[in-house]
Amino acid sequence: MNLSRVQELTTLINQYNYQYYVLDQPTVSDAVYDSLLKELIHIETTQPQLKFDNSPTHRVGGMALDRFQKVTHTSEMLSLSNAFNEQDLRDFDTRLKKIASTFSYFVELKIDGLAVTLHYQDGKFTSGATRGDGSIGEDITQNLKTIQTIPLQIDQLEKMEVRGEVFMSKEAFHRLNEQRQLAEETLFANPRNAAAGSLRQLDPKIAAERKLSMFSYSLVNATDLGLHTHHQSLEQLKDLAFNVNEHSKTCLSIDEVINYVQEWQEKRNDLPYEVDGIVIKVNELDLRVEMGNTAKSPRWAIAYKFPAEEVTTKLEDIVFTVGRTGMITPNAVLTPAHVAGTTVSRATLHNADYITSKDIRIGDDVIIRKAGDIIPEVVAPLTQLRQEQSLPFEMIDRCPQCDAELSHPEGEVDHYCLNPTCPAIVVANLIHFASRNAMNIEGLGDRIIKQLFEEGLISNVADLYQLHGSQLLPLERMAQKKVDNLLTAIEASKQKPLDKLLFGLGIRHVGAKVAKTLAKEFQTMDNLANQSVEALTEVPEIGEKIALSLTDFFSNEENQQLIERLKNDGLTMESAAPLLPTTSYFTEKTVVLTGTLSMSRGVAKEKLEQAGAIVTGSISKKTDYLIAGESAGSKLTKAQSLGIAILTEAEFLTHLGEVPNEN
């Protein structure tokens, strides 16, 4: 009985994964999916003999590894030679025509990620490895199993080897760096580094948390399966439920290839993931054999590399900021420069090791760019232009805010202020608590929080709920109406759900998503506070680092007193029972958001999901509505071409029964 149920659950969950992660067309709610997965986990936990290699529960990660094993590739994973301009592409075409006069090209986006190879035997995913040096890679099978776009079982019994690029979407990258920033951890420079770092985690649970994806780009043994062109091999991979990038094309001439390259050089920033070029391959597989390889790369393929936008500017100063956990971050103050569409005047320098390894000095002319077109970074100093008066960087040894001696833990790159009463740490925690993604106390901005702290009216978050009008009215720019509105907002925040409070408390490594998972799993603050590390790590997405941070927080006497005060002040300490869904204009409709709205994208998504909508990130024929804000781009154009209904923000709010803001 249980075996048949395991098989049924496996089939259903794999089907729903494919529909959600590959087709971007979910067919069941998160609640239904979660209940099926939970049932399968329960069966496998109580009856381990029923957990198989192709189980979708591998997606949440298994036991941590001691190290990665080295593996030798069955055929070399060669790197591609590069083209940087039109003439390079024409020269490539000329060389090939000396070998074969007639052939076609297949062109596809060059995803900025990490190349991997996957092996299938009797329809099952058996192993996977990194590219390594091209001949020998590392066995990362357990981490690859956590990637939803890699099928664990396929409808093909013959042996297959599939290669692809593992990447992290821009959205997942932003979310990960937000979590790391809140946890005072070093930020990833770009999505590629984040993907590579995630794949090389010895703990598969961490890899599972990072929400990686993979595009399959090659069926190594395609000719063994009777296929004759690269295009046919990709169609075969699609039929087997692999995730194949939709932006590709067969070209009959090098002029068509060049037009395709120029088109995507202009459009690449509209994609939800990073690309750094275009890959051009000979389409006919038999001709590839005839054309052969050099020692390092195939003659029948080339990668056109998009130019990275880099500019030079002056590094005027290095200043230090103190985060919520006391971590000291050096920041470059720059002469403002225009980079990738925005003006950049500051850039993080991460830590002292980063600065000294690059020998960055105040007064240097430096090269800056937006890493992954997102985060401003200092690439390197122009040492040939360096002035004699420049001085090597020296890390400060005392806190710039409270003058406490800094700590530099052994084995870590970061320096910390350990003074719990440091004004910068206290104020940063208060600002975080009141922020939009936490308790969202409207009107309690950074300036007012600093003012309240400096006046001695608040020293922790519980003090906010003891404020009264007679204390606030004497303060600068605090009229009666403003005081009344602020006190009303503070009072209203008591009703915020448990996950918002958990996030607002600023527990290290507990971001907004983890807080929601904890609130859903443990239901009450008291229940969560009494969990052991072992019990916490049994929850999907909760690794040992998060579990240790939680137990440390709840075992601290001052934190216990703080929570007791918040409890006595009437803040929500329990998760509300889930509301039964009601029918609305958006119930069971697939909706995409684009452009700039008056609210954050997260708030808009939450409103839609509460109204029963399925919110996805890309336009397809299955999309019912596109909600278009200001400066809508390619998604709007695609929606118009497909005849999809387009709503303004005002129309969106009207359908929700809310009054649009006319300002």
Beta strands, then each sheet from edge to edge (+ up, - down):
strand 1: 70-72
strand 2: 82-83
strand 3: 105-111
strand 4: 114-121
strand 5: 124-130
strand 6: 136-138
strand 7: 160-167
strand 8: 213-219
strand 9: 248-251
strand 10: 275-282
strand 11: 301-305
strand 12: 310-322
strand 13: 327-339
strand 14: 342-348
strand 15: 365-371
strand 16: 375-381
strand 17: 406-407
strand 18: 415-417
strand 19: 590-594
strand 20: 614-616
strand 21: 625-628
strand 22: 645-647
sheet 1: 1+ 6-
sheet 2: 2+ 11+ 10- 3+ 9-
sheet 3: 5+ 4- 7+ 8-
sheet 4: 14+ 13- 12+ 15- 16+
sheet 5: 14+ 13- 18+ 17-
sheet 6: 20+ 19+ 21+ 22+
end
